[in-house]
Amino acid sequence: MKKALYEQELKELQAKLVDMQAWVQASGARIVVIFEGRDAAGKGSTIKRVSEYLNPRVTRIAALPAPTERERTQWYFQRYISHLPAAGEILLMDRSWYNRAGVEHVMGYCTNVEYHRFLHQAPIFERMLVEDGVILLKYWFSVSDIEQERRFRSRAEDPMRRWKLSPNDVKSITKWEDYSRAKDTMFVHTDIPEAPWFEVRSDDKRASRINMIAHLLSRVPYRMVEREEVAIPPRPQPGGYERPPRNVENYIPDVASDLERRAAEA
């Protein structure tokens, strides 16, 4: 997708996301959006575009680390429940409880009993959420093996993004078919009418972001909410306040001015 067209459409969609957020606040709706997919499929960058202009007090991002020893002894869904939204909130999940059906199963981090119990309980858990009024949307970002490897190599060569590559990410190249089978099985058990899976083709990152955000907006029954105009009051006349001398305060070095001066001299 051409950059100019992408940026124009993205801004329009992001403006609609702000309208949707206003409706969520006014109506007391609760929205959970799950972002799943292979490593380097574009989940994080899409979440960044979805949340860019939204209020972080209303739209929260959950990217849970590996469970603690205590959490491993809890009911599997327990640690996720505390992150679920209250009225007027949106939760964007950068990976979710579906870790158990993917990386935990493929990498052997859970037992077969725990894995099959998850496949049985996940649809029940999600039906409970939907029955209680939660709008639950599940997106699977699908990337080809060639594009995934290209993105891995790009990250490995970029010091600013190398942190995105974990040992599990690298191993996923050698377990491509295992992850494919795990995803297929997961869909068989958890692609339910109340909370279906929606696949996002993500080899073209720009197109995938546009497609995903447009679909999200189409699935939320929001309407325009009238918002009060913000009136900026006139500044009052000075009342005798005198600022302390600047030399008694600790200012950070003006690096920007030095850069501008050196650039002008170059």
PLY file of the C-alpha trace (Angstrom):
ply
format ascii 1.0
element vertex 266
property float x
property float y
property float z
element edge 265
property int vertex1
property int vertex2
end_header
0.00 0.00 0.00
1.37 3.42 -0.99
2.51 5.51 1.97
0.53 8.66 1.12
-2.76 6.78 0.74
-2.03 4.77 3.87
-1.33 7.82 6.01
-4.44 9.63 4.77
-6.73 6.67 5.46
-5.07 5.89 8.79
-5.74 9.41 10.09
-9.40 9.14 9.10
-9.74 5.78 10.84
-7.95 7.04 13.94
-10.39 9.95 14.13
-13.23 7.40 14.07
-11.52 5.47 16.86
-11.63 8.64 18.97
-15.38 8.88 18.24
-15.78 5.22 19.20
-13.93 5.80 22.46
-16.26 8.70 23.31
-19.24 6.37 22.79
-17.64 3.71 24.98
-17.25 6.23 27.79
-20.77 7.62 27.40
-22.49 4.24 27.07
-20.46 2.29 29.62
-19.55 -0.32 27.02
-16.72 -2.79 27.65
-14.50 -3.87 24.77
-11.75 -6.48 24.67
-9.66 -6.76 21.50
-7.28 -9.72 21.27
-4.24 -9.49 18.98
-2.74 -12.89 18.24
-0.52 -14.32 15.52
2.96 -15.52 14.76
6.02 -13.64 15.94
6.72 -10.54 13.81
3.24 -10.66 12.29
2.60 -6.98 13.05
0.47 -7.17 16.21
2.43 -4.61 18.22
2.67 -2.04 15.43
-1.08 -2.29 14.81
-1.85 -1.84 18.52
0.36 1.26 18.42
-1.73 2.76 15.59
-5.03 1.84 17.25
-4.08 3.46 20.57
-2.04 6.40 19.25
-4.71 9.10 19.79
-6.81 7.37 22.42
-6.91 8.21 26.12
-4.65 5.73 27.94
-6.94 5.95 30.98
-9.77 4.60 28.83
-7.93 2.39 26.34
-5.37 0.19 28.09
-2.83 -2.21 26.61
-2.14 -5.52 28.34
1.05 -7.37 27.40
1.53 -9.80 30.25
4.98 -11.26 31.03
5.59 -14.92 31.77
3.54 -16.05 34.79
5.14 -16.06 38.22
5.48 -19.22 40.30
2.36 -18.22 42.23
0.39 -17.51 39.05
1.29 -20.92 37.70
-0.65 -22.49 40.58
-3.80 -20.42 39.87
-6.66 -21.19 37.53
-5.19 -20.41 34.13
-7.58 -17.55 33.29
-7.28 -15.97 36.73
-4.42 -13.57 36.02
-6.16 -12.26 32.92
-9.43 -11.48 34.71
-7.97 -8.58 36.69
-7.12 -6.82 33.41
-10.64 -7.02 31.96
-12.33 -3.65 31.39
-14.89 -1.99 33.62
-17.70 0.14 32.17
-16.42 2.71 29.71
-13.09 1.00 29.07
-11.29 -0.69 26.17
-8.63 -3.38 26.59
-6.15 -4.16 23.81
-4.42 -7.47 24.47
-0.98 -7.93 22.94
-1.25 -11.70 23.12
-3.70 -13.16 25.56
-4.88 -16.35 27.20
-4.26 -17.96 23.81
-0.59 -18.26 24.75
-1.54 -21.67 26.08
-2.83 -22.85 22.71
0.23 -21.51 20.91
3.68 -20.95 22.34
3.08 -22.85 25.61
1.84 -25.92 23.76
4.42 -25.85 20.96
7.39 -25.12 23.23
6.31 -27.61 25.89
5.65 -25.03 28.63
2.38 -26.70 29.60
1.27 -30.32 29.91
-1.07 -32.03 27.48
-3.70 -32.10 30.21
-3.41 -28.33 30.71
-3.52 -27.78 26.95
-6.68 -29.82 26.37
-8.32 -28.30 29.44
-7.68 -24.86 27.93
-9.25 -25.83 24.60
-12.33 -26.98 26.52
-12.55 -24.00 28.89
-11.67 -21.09 26.57
-15.00 -21.12 24.67
-16.89 -21.38 27.97
-14.92 -18.47 29.44
-15.48 -16.31 26.36
-19.20 -17.09 26.21
-19.43 -15.91 29.82
-17.76 -12.62 28.89
-20.03 -12.04 25.91
-23.11 -13.06 27.88
-22.19 -10.44 30.46
-22.11 -7.76 27.76
-18.41 -7.58 26.86
-17.69 -6.90 23.18
-14.96 -9.46 22.47
-13.02 -9.27 19.20
-10.27 -11.74 18.30
-7.78 -11.05 15.49
-5.21 -13.45 14.12
-2.38 -11.77 12.19
-1.21 -14.11 9.45
2.27 -13.68 8.00
4.08 -15.87 5.46
7.21 -17.78 6.38
9.31 -15.75 3.92
8.09 -12.39 5.28
8.50 -13.51 8.88
12.12 -14.48 8.29
12.77 -11.19 6.49
11.42 -9.26 9.50
13.47 -11.35 11.91
16.66 -10.61 9.97
15.76 -6.91 9.81
15.34 -6.81 13.59
18.57 -8.70 14.18
20.49 -6.12 12.14
18.84 -3.10 13.79
20.23 -2.20 17.26
17.06 -0.17 17.99
14.76 -3.16 17.45
16.95 -6.11 18.39
15.21 -6.34 21.78
12.10 -7.53 19.93
13.83 -10.82 19.12
13.55 -13.37 21.94
14.96 -16.91 21.94
11.42 -18.21 21.40
11.01 -15.94 18.38
14.08 -17.40 16.73
13.00 -20.97 17.52
9.63 -20.33 15.89
11.32 -20.47 12.47
12.26 -24.10 13.08
8.76 -24.90 14.37
6.71 -23.31 11.60
4.59 -26.40 10.94
4.08 -27.07 14.65
2.71 -23.56 15.09
0.53 -24.02 12.00
-1.01 -27.19 13.44
-1.49 -25.52 16.82
-3.28 -22.57 15.20
-5.54 -24.87 13.18
-6.49 -26.86 16.28
-7.07 -23.67 18.26
-9.46 -22.38 15.60
-11.40 -25.66 15.56
-12.08 -25.38 19.29
-12.37 -21.62 19.84
-13.81 -20.12 16.65
-17.29 -19.85 18.15
-20.30 -17.81 16.96
-20.26 -15.67 20.10
-16.56 -14.80 19.63
-15.30 -15.73 16.15
-11.73 -15.40 14.95
-10.96 -12.82 12.26
-7.81 -13.31 10.20
-5.68 -10.35 9.12
-3.30 -10.86 6.21
-0.23 -8.99 7.36
2.55 -9.40 4.81
1.74 -5.80 3.87
1.82 -4.05 7.25
0.19 -0.86 6.07
-2.72 -2.68 4.46
-3.15 -4.97 7.46
-3.44 -2.01 9.85
-6.03 -0.28 7.66
-8.03 -3.50 7.24
-7.96 -4.38 10.93
-8.95 -0.93 12.22
-11.74 -0.61 9.65
-13.08 -4.01 10.68
-12.87 -3.17 14.39
-14.92 -0.02 13.80
-17.50 -2.01 11.84
-17.94 -4.50 14.70
-18.57 -1.95 17.45
-22.11 -0.46 17.38
-20.94 3.01 18.28
-22.64 6.27 17.39
-21.52 9.86 17.48
-21.63 11.35 20.95
-22.08 15.08 21.36
-19.11 16.45 23.20
-19.04 19.76 25.03
-17.00 22.54 23.52
-13.89 23.33 25.51
-13.78 27.05 26.29
-10.35 28.49 27.08
-10.81 31.24 29.69
-9.01 34.59 29.32
-5.78 34.88 31.26
-6.22 37.12 34.33
-4.16 40.25 34.83
-0.87 39.82 36.78
-1.37 39.86 40.53
2.12 40.67 41.76
3.78 37.24 41.43
7.55 37.40 40.88
9.40 34.38 39.58
12.59 33.37 41.46
15.87 34.09 39.63
16.51 31.50 36.92
20.06 30.90 38.15
18.77 29.24 41.34
16.93 26.55 39.36
18.42 23.46 37.74
17.78 23.55 34.00
18.75 20.68 31.75
21.45 21.46 29.12
20.06 23.03 25.95
21.27 20.31 23.58
18.73 21.35 20.93
20.23 24.85 20.62
23.73 23.38 20.26
22.50 21.10 17.49
20.84 23.99 15.66
23.98 26.13 15.97
26.25 23.37 14.63
23.84 22.67 11.81
23.81 26.36 10.85
27.59 26.49 10.88
28.00 23.34 8.78
0 1
1 2
2 3
3 4
4 5
5 6
6 7
7 8
8 9
9 10
10 11
11 12
12 13
13 14
14 15
15 16
16 17
17 18
18 19
19 20
20 21
21 22
22 23
23 24
24 25
25 26
26 27
27 28
28 29
29 30
30 31
31 32
32 33
33 34
34 35
35 36
36 37
37 38
38 39
39 40
40 41
41 42
42 43
43 44
44 45
45 46
46 47
47 48
48 49
49 50
50 51
51 52
52 53
53 54
54 55
55 56
56 57
57 58
58 59
59 60
60 61
61 62
62 63
63 64
64 65
65 66
66 67
67 68
68 69
69 70
70 71
71 72
72 73
73 74
74 75
75 76
76 77
77 78
78 79
79 80
80 81
81 82
82 83
83 84
84 85
85 86
86 87
87 88
88 89
89 90
90 91
91 92
92 93
93 94
94 95
95 96
96 97
97 98
98 99
99 100
100 101
101 102
102 103
103 104
104 105
105 106
106 107
107 108
108 109
109 110
110 111
111 112
112 113
113 114
114 115
115 116
116 117
117 118
118 119
119 120
120 121
121 122
122 123
123 124
124 125
125 126
126 127
127 128
128 129
129 130
130 131
131 132
132 133
133 134
134 135
135 136
136 137
137 138
138 139
139 140
140 141
141 142
142 143
143 144
144 145
145 146
146 147
147 148
148 149
149 150
150 151
151 152
152 153
153 154
154 155
155 156
156 157
157 158
158 159
159 160
160 161
161 162
162 163
163 164
164 165
165 166
166 167
167 168
168 169
169 170
170 171
171 172
172 173
173 174
174 175
175 176
176 177
177 178
178 179
179 180
180 181
181 182
182 183
183 184
184 185
185 186
186 187
187 188
188 189
189 190
190 191
191 192
192 193
193 194
194 195
195 196
196 197
197 198
198 199
199 200
200 201
201 202
202 203
203 204
204 205
205 206
206 207
207 208
208 209
209 210
210 211
211 212
212 213
213 214
214 215
215 216
216 217
217 218
218 219
219 220
220 221
221 222
222 223
223 224
224 225
225 226
226 227
227 228
228 229
229 230
230 231
231 232
232 233
233 234
234 235
235 236
236 237
237 238
238 239
239 240
240 241
241 242
242 243
243 244
244 245
245 246
246 247
247 248
248 249
249 250
250 251
251 252
252 253
253 254
254 255
255 256
256 257
257 258
258 259
259 260
260 261
261 262
262 263
263 264
264 265
